[in-house]
Amino acid sequence: MSLPATAHWQELAVLLHRTPLIAARRLRAPCPVALPPEPFLAHLLATAHQKGLADLFYRHLLTALALPSPHKSQPDQLPHAAIQALFPEHAPATLYRGHWLCLPILTCQESTSSITWFLLGSLPGEEGGLILSGHPIPERSSRVAMQTALEAVRRCCGHTGGEYLVMAVQHPDDPPVTGGSLALPFALGMLLLDRQSPWPELVFASGGLTADGDLQAIDGETVKYLHVHKRMHALILPENGLINGLQETKVLRCADLDQAFFVLSCLQDRLDPQAINWYRVCLGNPQLFLEQFHILPLPLLTSREGRSVLSRIATQRHIFLHKLSICLAGCRDDPQRSAMLADLFTPEEILAIAHQAGGDEGFHAHQWCVARITSANRRGAVAATRVWIKLADTLHPRLTEEEFVESANHGLIATRFNRYDFRPELPEDFHRALAMEEKTHPGATRNSRPLGALYGTMAQNYGFCGPQWRQHLEESVEKAAVAFGRKHHRDRLRLFAYRIYGLLDAELYGEASDLLDQYLGLTAAAGHPRHLITTLCQINQQPSEHTPFQTAVACRLLAETVGPGAPAPTVVDLQEIVNAIPAALHHPWQLTTCNLGRLALTLGAPALARQLLARALRACLQGGETMQAMALLPLAILHHHGLIEAEHTAICSRTLEMIANSPQLNQQHFRPLLQASGPDEVLAEVQRHRGRYFPFSYR
């Protein structure tokens, strides 16, 4: 943990005055906090000059470039003398626009080891390769290793990069760094800069590197390990290490740069090194890889090794059909993962497999159809589901009762909800499936997940039809809860969301708030917006399959109830939940982000609101037709608050054109918008009647 800002600089002032040697040791480490006010900084610099530590002090200050916002130093805070001394060719504003990190390099001399910190920065748009600043300059062997690292990054990772600035955080009289073992950490550092990510705390790497990205053994491996093993989270070393007796679980050995960067990415997420080793075992076994696919880190799946395993599976996809169907169904709520599998089979292939005589091929073929429909449903990709629904219908005579029920349930979601075709009458297939399940599971205690799912879908159908159908929604929820029984109590949890959305659409906010407390496991007295946001932050730290939906309905409630005279969170509170929003926004996160944008406007934070609404808009446009239509929601809010820009008007026009030309979406639902005179009228209409166009859980 870093010291508070004032404590760090005050202690440094005392050390500079009384014990310069200890002060120098602290100055050789990265600056952990924002720079102090100018008068105090000038006092520290004068003292450092007196003690012969001015150059080292400048370097310590410049490492503040690597601090995360808002602690990162602004251009006018960086001492001009420091920049002139170390980066004379670059203006403060140029340095500030760059991406920076502090890199720990393990060095050794005979039987002793130490850590030398380097400041590494990239300046996008600049050309010039590696530029080393300040004395001592690393010796030739280390400079060659840095250049090799740059070549490996460009050759193996397709990284074009720009200009890299390198500065050792050393006193000019310190011995220069020597040897080639800094190649690996420098290559990893360059890749992190490309992501604008910091070097993970208490993680070390040491190893030689070829221009082709292969890791090479290093000298002093044992000495370096002994220097950091008591405090390290992990140490990344070459696979062909020079010692064999090191069985430390925190040591992660890699064969090449791609492996090492995957390991580093996992460590950035604070994964345990033992877990990382387990993931790497999965790479050697395609069957195990598919079984663990839903929990394997995305960096592993997109790494060179991960892509190689997926390629092997693709060439043998017919053998793996059963496991692939289960795997695709298991990651239906994760569009990034499902996209890696969804196109492995064409409909023609699945039909041919289904017609094979004997065995379970027909069952597995239908499993794939249902998984394909489900994953497309979550993306709102209506067109993508049509061919698979048709194929599943073709297989009806071959289906078991269980398969037919599942197909009917997902078919309703695809052909009604995703098309904005909201009507209380249920399709014939759905009625048949419901009758089958009710006959199979009679009585008060049913413990039937399929029957509970059917009633749950029926509840949603009534919810989308408007508040006048809320009583039918409640009755269907009650039936779903009974059908799930104790055996499937986890599945009952989402039923809370259906009831809350129904209450919100009916503007029964008090009842909705009480029910939300139960959904989140809060006490009745804990429903203050600030406490609610704290709870949302906590559940998002260890998310379950219910977390996105709990967060979505809670943020909808906040957006609609926080206002003048009502209890309200602060902008700081709001920023905490904003920080929990994932990088990739799949349904329902685009709606959560939109509602947080509404809340930000209510709290008087237009800049944050604009940022959130822009993210929601991008997420909608990246989805299928169902999500693309939802782009009208953030656009309407921007329009209503006078934040609309020319590009937003163009997006609105393109969205309306998409709706008008889509054979999948229900034109009648959007008729008033399609007949409007222009974007201004459209967005005003959406803002006035959000619930008419985006009912229930669609806003």
NORUR-V710683 format. One line per field, one symbol per residue. phi: phi as a letter, one per 40 degrees, with the letter a starting at -180 (. if undefined). psi: psi as a letter, one per 20 degrees, with the letter a starting at -180 (. if undefined). A space follows every 10 residues. Layout:
# NORUR-V710683
phi = ???
psi = ???
This chain:
# NORUR-V710683
phi = .ccddccdcc cccccccbbd ccccccccbc ccbcccddcc ccccccccdd cgbccccdcd cccccccccc ccccdcccdd cccccbbccb cdccccccbb abbcbcbabf bbbabbcbcb bbbdgcbigc bcbgbccdcd dcccccccdc ccccccbgcc gacbbbaccb cdcccccbgc ccdccccccc cccccfbccc cgbbaaicac ccgccbcbcg dcccdccbcc bccabcbccc ccbbccbccc cbcbcacccc cccccccccg ccdccccccc ccccbdccdc cbdcbccddc cccdcccccc cccccbcccc dccccccccc bccbdccccc bdbcbcdccc cccccccggb dcccccdcdc ccccccdccg cccccdcccc cccccddccc dccccccccc cccccbdccg bbaccccddc dccccdcccc bcgcbbfbcd cccccccccc dcccchdcbc ccdccccccc ccccgccbcc cccccdcccc ccccccfccc ccccccdcdc gccccbcddc cccdcccccc cbcbccddcc cccccccccc bcadgbdacc ccdccccdcc cccccbdbcc cdcccccccc cccgbccccd cccccccccc ccccdccccc dccccccdcc cgbcbdcccc cdcccccccc cccccccccc ddcccccidc ccccccccbd cccbcfcca
psi = pqqqghgghg hhggghggmh ghghghhiqq pirqqrqggh ghgghgghgh jkjgghgggg ghiihiqqqj ippqhihpph hgghhhmhip qghghhirpq rpopppqqod jqqrppqqpp qpnqiqqjcp opqqqqpqrg hhgghghhgg ggghghjkph acppppppmq qhiqqqqqrj iigghgghgh hhhhilqrpq pkpqqpqrqr iijpqqqqqk ggggghhihh iqhqpprqhl qiqijokpii popqhrhggh hgghgghhjk qphhhghghh hhhinhghgh hjhiipqhhg hirggghggh gghhhkhhhj gghhgggghh khjnhgghhh hhjhqqhggg ghghipqraj ggghghgggg hggghhghik nghhhghhgg ghhhjghiqr ggggggghgh hgggifgiik noqhpqqghg gggggghhhh mrrhohlogg ghhghghggh ghgiirhijh hhgghhgghg ggghahhlhh hhhihggggg hghghjkmhg hggghhgghi kqqhjjjqhg hggggggghi hmqaiighhg gghghggghi hpapiqqqrr hggghghhii prgoorpkhh hghghhgggh ghjkmhghgg gghggggggg hiaahghhhi hhghghgggh jkjqrhhghh ggghghgggh ipigqohhhj ghhhirirhg hghhgghhlg hghmrdjj.
